[in-house]
Amino acid sequence: MKKLLLTLFIAISIMTNAISQNTAELDKKAGFMDIKIGNSISSLAEKVKKDEKEQNMYLIQNVSEYEIENHKIDKIIILVSKDGKETIEHFTLMFVDKIDELVRIARDKGASMERRQNALKEAERLTEKGPEFDYYRKLFGEAFGEPTSKENGIEKWTGKKIRLMCTNSGGVGLCNFSTVLSEEQIDQIKTEKGKKASSKF
């Protein structure tokens, strides 16, 4: 009995250490390739363009540089701080499942035969390959272990400094890296939002 308890205790300890090592790796990585939470957007100056509407939003211009093993990423959206330092606070990898659209084109009798055939071939290829979101989600799971929480279709890996959240809904997959905020920072944001809202009336 003692031996069984000891074995169980060691197994639990190993599992606990594995989980903490994985979230430690998330903190160590602090992002995806050279997009790092906490760095200035100037570190990516030649790779980004500023969004025309949102002042603190940037888009990666050549997303293919960030693709792994030819698995497509549709967009990489970066949000920076509004304090003039333009520190990267959040960024999101976006994946769009194109199979339904390709099948629609393949069935469109108004489209040219070549376009329809190309759409069908691409739909078949993507169906066999599987959604691109699934590839990256699996990769993050292998890198950081099981999510620390799963709720309402959102999986979260939460380190001491960095949080990764992944979700896939309605054919759009998102993986978002962000800073883990302290209670004080959260309270400060709520206070600022409250002041901004109350100033409107």
Backbone hydrogen bonds, N-H to C=O, Kabsch-Sander energy under -0.5 kcal/mol:
donor,donor_aa,acceptor,acceptor_aa,energy
5,L,1,M,-2.3
6,L,2,K,-2.6
7,T,3,K,-2.5
8,L,4,L,-2.5
9,F,5,L,-2.6
10,I,6,L,-2.4
11,A,7,T,-2.4
12,I,8,L,-2.3
13,S,9,F,-2.3
14,I,10,I,-2.6
15,M,11,A,-2.4
16,T,12,I,-2.6
17,N,13,S,-2.6
18,A,14,I,-2.4
19,I,15,M,-2.1
20,S,16,T,-2.3
21,Q,17,N,-2.6
22,N,18,A,-1.9
23,T,19,I,-2.1
24,A,20,S,-2.0
25,E,21,Q,-1.9
26,L,22,N,-1.7
27,D,23,T,-2.1
28,K,24,A,-2.3
29,K,25,E,-2.9
30,A,26,L,-2.4
32,F,35,I,-1.8
35,I,32,F,-2.3
36,K,34,D,-0.9
37,I,30,A,-3.3
38,G,88,I,-2.7
39,N,36,K,-1.7
41,I,86,E,-2.6
43,S,40,S,-1.9
44,L,41,I,-2.0
45,A,42,S,-1.4
47,K,44,L,-2.4
48,V,44,L,-1.1
49,K,59,L,-2.2
51,D,57,M,-2.8
55,Q,53,K,-0.6
57,M,54,E,-1.3
58,Y,78,I,-2.9
59,L,49,K,-2.6
60,I,76,I,-2.0
61,Q,47,K,-3.1
63,V,61,Q,-0.8
65,E,62,N,-1.5
66,Y,63,V,-2.3
67,E,64,S,-1.1
68,I,71,H,-0.6
71,H,68,I,-1.8
72,K,70,N,-0.7
74,D,94,M,-2.1
75,K,94,M,-1.4
77,I,92,T,-2.2
78,I,58,Y,-3.2
79,L,90,H,-2.7
80,V,56,N,-2.7
81,S,87,T,-2.1
88,I,39,N,-3.5
89,E,79,L,-2.4
90,H,79,L,-1.8
91,F,177,F,-2.0
92,T,77,I,-2.7
93,L,175,C,-2.8
94,M,75,K,-3.0
94,M,92,T,-0.5
95,F,173,G,-2.8
97,D,95,F,-0.5
97,D,171,G,-3.3
98,K,96,V,-0.8
102,L,98,K,-2.4
103,V,99,I,-2.6
104,R,100,D,-2.1
105,I,101,E,-2.1
106,A,102,L,-2.5
107,R,103,V,-1.6
108,D,104,R,-0.6
108,D,105,I,-0.9
109,K,107,R,-0.8
111,A,108,D,-1.4
116,R,112,S,-2.4
117,Q,113,M,-2.6
118,N,114,E,-2.6
119,A,115,R,-2.3
120,L,116,R,-2.2
121,K,117,Q,-2.5
122,E,118,N,-2.3
123,A,119,A,-2.4
124,E,120,L,-2.4
125,R,121,K,-2.4
126,L,122,E,-2.7
127,T,123,A,-2.2
128,E,124,E,-2.2
129,K,125,R,-2.3
130,G,126,L,-2.6
135,Y,131,P,-1.1
136,Y,132,E,-1.8
137,R,133,F,-3.0
138,K,134,D,-2.3
139,L,135,Y,-2.2
140,F,136,Y,-2.6
141,G,137,R,-2.0
142,E,138,K,-2.5
143,A,139,L,-2.0
144,F,140,F,-3.0
145,G,141,G,-1.9
148,T,156,K,-1.9
149,S,156,K,-1.7
151,E,154,I,-2.5
154,I,151,E,-2.0
155,E,153,G,-0.5
155,E,166,C,-2.7
156,K,149,S,-3.0
157,W,164,L,-2.8
158,T,156,K,-0.5
159,G,157,W,-0.6
159,G,162,I,-3.1
163,R,178,S,-2.7
164,L,157,W,-2.6
165,M,176,N,-2.4
166,C,155,E,-2.4
167,T,174,L,-2.4
169,S,172,V,-2.5
172,V,169,S,-1.6
173,G,95,F,-3.1
174,L,167,T,-3.1
175,C,93,L,-2.0
176,N,165,M,-3.2
177,F,91,F,-2.7
178,S,163,R,-2.4
179,T,89,E,-1.2
180,V,161,K,-3.0
181,L,179,T,-0.7
186,I,182,S,-2.3
187,D,183,E,-2.6
188,Q,184,E,-2.4
189,I,185,Q,-2.3
190,K,186,I,-2.4
191,T,187,D,-2.4
192,E,188,Q,-2.5
193,K,189,I,-2.5
194,G,190,K,-2.5
195,K,191,T,-2.5
196,K,192,E,-2.4
197,A,193,K,-2.6
198,S,194,G,-2.7
199,S,195,K,-1.6
200,K,197,A,-1.2
201,F,198,S,-1.2
